Amino acid sequence: MMRSMSVPTKVTGDAAEGRALAHLQRHGLKLVARNYRTPGRGGGEIDLVMRDADGTLVFVEVRQRGGASHGGAAASVTGVKRRRIVFAARHYLMRLPEPPPCRFDVVSIEGEGIEWLKAAFDAG
């Protein structure tokens, strides 16, 4: 049986998160947590938790696609995915004595391009 020579999804996902992290850090954000997961099944995950210069806690979803077909990387953050991210963010915030202002950003990586969508969606 012949094995595929493709790069595992986790490796490409980690590389995309690394690119997104470097991009956000160049724009003044500080890393707070990476790959925050809620306990148990059916929860959510946040790729990057960052702190903006004004103190805002930023929950970042990183999406990578080879190209912009089918709406591109940003369009792949569906309603179900947003609900899971919001669920994980609420879980994360419960650990803090006083929640800071927050927002949900998406970093879209398509080929060599990178786009940062601030306040891409809200918790509502």
C-alpha positions, 0 to 999 in steps of 0.5 A, spaced: 500 500 500 502 506 498 502 512 503 500 519 501 506 524 501 501 530 503 503 534 509 499 532 515 493 537 517 496 538 524 502 540 521 499 545 516 495 548 521 500 549 526 504 553 521 498 557 519 497 559 526 505 561 527 504 565 521 498 568 524 501 569 531 507 573 527 503 577 523 499 579 530 505 580 534 508 585 528 501 589 529 502 590 537 498 584 540 501 580 545 500 572 546 496 570 552 494 563 550 495 558 544 490 552 542 485 553 548 480 548 549 474 547 553 474 540 557 470 534 555 467 532 548 463 537 544 466 543 546 470 548 543 477 551 541 480 558 540 487 558 536 490 564 539 488 568 545 491 575 544 491 582 548 491 588 544 494 594 546 488 597 549 487 591 553 482 588 549 482 580 549 482 578 542 480 571 541 483 569 534 480 563 529 486 562 524 483 559 517 487 557 511 485 555 504 489 554 498 485 559 494 479 563 495 474 558 491 468 556 495 468 563 499 475 562 501 478 561 508 474 567 512 467 564 509 469 557 512 468 560 519 460 557 519 455 559 525 457 552 528 464 554 528 462 561 531 458 558 537 464 553 539 469 559 539 464 563 543 463 557 548 470 556 549 471 564 550 466 564 555 469 558 558 476 562 558 473 568 561 470 564 567 477 563 570 478 571 570 476 575 576 473 581 572 472 580 564 476 585 560 473 588 553 473 582 548 472 581 541 473 575 535 477 576 530 479 571 524 486 571 520 485 568 513 491 565 510 490 564 502 496 561 499 501 566 500 496 572 502 494 573 510 488 578 512 486 580 519 479 581 520 478 585 526 471 584 530 469 578 524 463 576 529 460 577 535 458 573 541 450 574 539 
